[in-house]
Amino acid sequence: MNEDKVLSHILSGDEAMGLLNDAMPTAARRIYRLMQSMHTLLEEVREHFPDAMFYSANGTVSLLLGSSHNKHDQPVREMLAVSATKLHNEGGDWLARRTVIAKT
């Protein structure tokens, strides 16, 4: 089901979770299991590197052994230990997008 069809269903009263459950009943459980595995992994990595974190940049999820940026807000790419090359992650904000029209 493409995005337009999903939105059509939602506008007619369905919910996204219900649509997913109808199509793939185990999807949510699998996502929760994956997230728990990532959480557990990060806890284990932090036993050795307490400042480790997951970081998402340019659609890639990476494991860093420390901060992504220094105190001067400059990138510290050397902290990157491993990237999930087969996982593309979109990011952003839930705020509505606005078009700004400059007055001339």
DRENKOLZA-372817 format. One record per residue (C-alpha): residue number from 1; residue in three letters; x, y, z; chain. Coordinates in nm, 4 decimals. Layout:
{NUM "ALA" {X Y Z} "A"} ...
END
This chain:
{1 "MET" {0.0000 0.0000 0.0000} "A"} {2 "ASN" {0.1636 0.3256 -0.1079} "A"} {3 "GLU" {0.1654 0.6478 0.0931} "A"} {4 "ASP" {-0.1359 0.8012 -0.0829} "A"} {5 "LYS" {-0.3463 0.4945 -0.0124} "A"} {6 "VAL" {-0.2304 0.4842 0.3509} "A"} {7 "LEU" {-0.3276 0.8491 0.3978} "A"} {8 "SER" {-0.6641 0.7830 0.2350} "A"} {9 "HIS" {-0.7316 0.5024 0.4841} "A"} {10 "ILE" {-0.6207 0.7191 0.7762} "A"} {11 "LEU" {-0.8401 1.0093 0.6648} "A"} {12 "SER" {-1.1351 0.7707 0.6517} "A"} {13 "GLY" {-1.0806 0.6698 1.0149} "A"} {14 "ASP" {-0.8181 0.3940 1.0173} "A"} {15 "GLU" {-0.5001 0.4261 1.2232} "A"} {16 "ALA" {-0.1480 0.3564 1.0983} "A"} {17 "MET" {-0.0896 0.0916 1.3664} "A"} {18 "GLY" {-0.4086 -0.0881 1.2668} "A"} {19 "LEU" {-0.3065 -0.0882 0.9012} "A"} {20 "LEU" {0.0342 -0.2290 0.9914} "A"} {21 "ASN" {-0.1175 -0.4949 1.2176} "A"} {22 "ASP" {-0.3565 -0.6033 0.9429} "A"} {23 "ALA" {-0.0754 -0.6354 0.6878} "A"} {24 "MET" {0.1967 -0.7708 0.9182} "A"} {25 "PRO" {0.0714 -0.8827 1.2602} "A"} {26 "THR" {0.4221 -0.9415 1.3997} "A"} {27 "ALA" {0.5873 -0.6175 1.2783} "A"} {28 "ALA" {0.5448 -0.4118 1.5973} "A"} {29 "ARG" {0.6705 -0.6952 1.8182} "A"} {30 "ARG" {0.9738 -0.7365 1.5916} "A"} {31 "ILE" {1.0521 -0.3633 1.6054} "A"} {32 "TYR" {1.0286 -0.3633 1.9855} "A"} {33 "ARG" {1.2584 -0.6671 1.9998} "A"} {34 "LEU" {1.5138 -0.4965 1.7711} "A"} {35 "MET" {1.5038 -0.1775 1.9792} "A"} {36 "GLN" {1.5539 -0.3784 2.2985} "A"} {37 "SER" {1.8526 -0.5510 2.1374} "A"} {38 "MET" {2.0001 -0.2131 2.0424} "A"} {39 "HIS" {1.9428 -0.0854 2.3964} "A"} {40 "THR" {2.1127 -0.3924 2.5445} "A"} {41 "LEU" {2.4049 -0.3606 2.3040} "A"} {42 "LEU" {2.4555 0.0041 2.3953} "A"} {43 "GLU" {2.4528 -0.0810 2.7663} "A"} {44 "GLU" {2.7200 -0.3459 2.7064} "A"} {45 "VAL" {2.9347 -0.1118 2.4957} "A"} {46 "ARG" {2.9044 0.1535 2.7690} "A"} {47 "GLU" {3.0683 -0.0866 3.0157} "A"} {48 "HIS" {3.3869 -0.0186 2.8175} "A"} {49 "PHE" {3.3069 0.3233 2.6669} "A"} {50 "PRO" {3.0685 0.5110 2.9024} "A"} {51 "ASP" {3.0052 0.7938 2.6545} "A"} {52 "ALA" {2.9082 0.5675 2.3637} "A"} {53 "MET" {2.5910 0.6502 2.1733} "A"} {54 "PHE" {2.3941 0.5749 1.8622} "A"} {55 "TYR" {2.4033 0.8632 1.6165} "A"} {56 "SER" {2.2090 0.9226 1.2993} "A"} {57 "ALA" {2.3562 1.1395 1.0266} "A"} {58 "ASN" {2.2752 1.1510 0.6573} "A"} {59 "GLY" {2.0380 0.8575 0.6918} "A"} {60 "THR" {2.2911 0.6234 0.8496} "A"} {61 "VAL" {2.2747 0.4877 1.2039} "A"} {62 "SER" {2.6186 0.4655 1.3630} "A"} {63 "LEU" {2.7690 0.3630 1.6940} "A"} {64 "LEU" {3.0021 0.6287 1.8329} "A"} {65 "LEU" {3.2390 0.5723 2.1240} "A"} {66 "GLY" {3.1922 0.9317 2.2386} "A"} {67 "SER" {3.0299 1.2603 2.1451} "A"} {68 "SER" {2.9543 1.3421 1.7852} "A"} {69 "HIS" {3.0740 1.7020 1.8288} "A"} {70 "ASN" {3.3285 1.8715 2.0550} "A"} {71 "LYS" {3.2644 2.1699 2.2850} "A"} {72 "HIS" {3.3130 2.4031 1.9863} "A"} {73 "ASP" {3.0341 2.2196 1.7974} "A"} {74 "GLN" {3.2844 2.0740 1.5500} "A"} {75 "PRO" {3.2274 1.7166 1.4276} "A"} {76 "VAL" {3.4382 1.4420 1.5832} "A"} {77 "ARG" {3.4033 1.1777 1.3135} "A"} {78 "GLU" {3.6874 0.9783 1.4651} "A"} {79 "MET" {3.4424 0.8535 1.7336} "A"} {80 "LEU" {3.2584 0.6457 1.4702} "A"} {81 "ALA" {3.3152 0.2775 1.5424} "A"} {82 "VAL" {3.0617 0.1116 1.3109} "A"} {83 "SER" {2.7761 0.2113 1.0789} "A"} {84 "ALA" {2.4646 0.0205 0.9806} "A"} {85 "THR" {2.5117 0.0299 0.6046} "A"} {86 "LYS" {2.1924 -0.1596 0.5190} "A"} {87 "LEU" {1.9650 0.0593 0.7324} "A"} {88 "HIS" {1.8503 0.3953 0.6004} "A"} {89 "ASN" {1.7055 0.6226 0.8660} "A"} {90 "GLU" {1.5157 0.9402 0.7858} "A"} {91 "GLY" {1.5246 1.2091 1.0481} "A"} {92 "GLY" {1.3723 1.5396 1.1163} "A"} {93 "ASP" {1.1153 1.7143 1.3196} "A"} {94 "TRP" {0.7397 1.6802 1.3575} "A"} {95 "LEU" {0.6879 2.0550 1.3211} "A"} {96 "ALA" {0.4923 2.1616 1.0158} "A"} {97 "ARG" {0.7051 2.2697 0.7263} "A"} {98 "ARG" {0.6572 2.6315 0.6268} "A"} {99 "THR" {0.7474 2.8072 0.3079} "A"} {100 "VAL" {0.9137 3.1413 0.3668} "A"} {101 "ILE" {0.8555 3.3979 0.0959} "A"} {102 "ALA" {1.1076 3.6781 0.0917} "A"} {103 "LYS" {0.9725 4.0262 0.0294} "A"} {104 "THR" {1.1557 4.2231 -0.2360} "A"} 
END
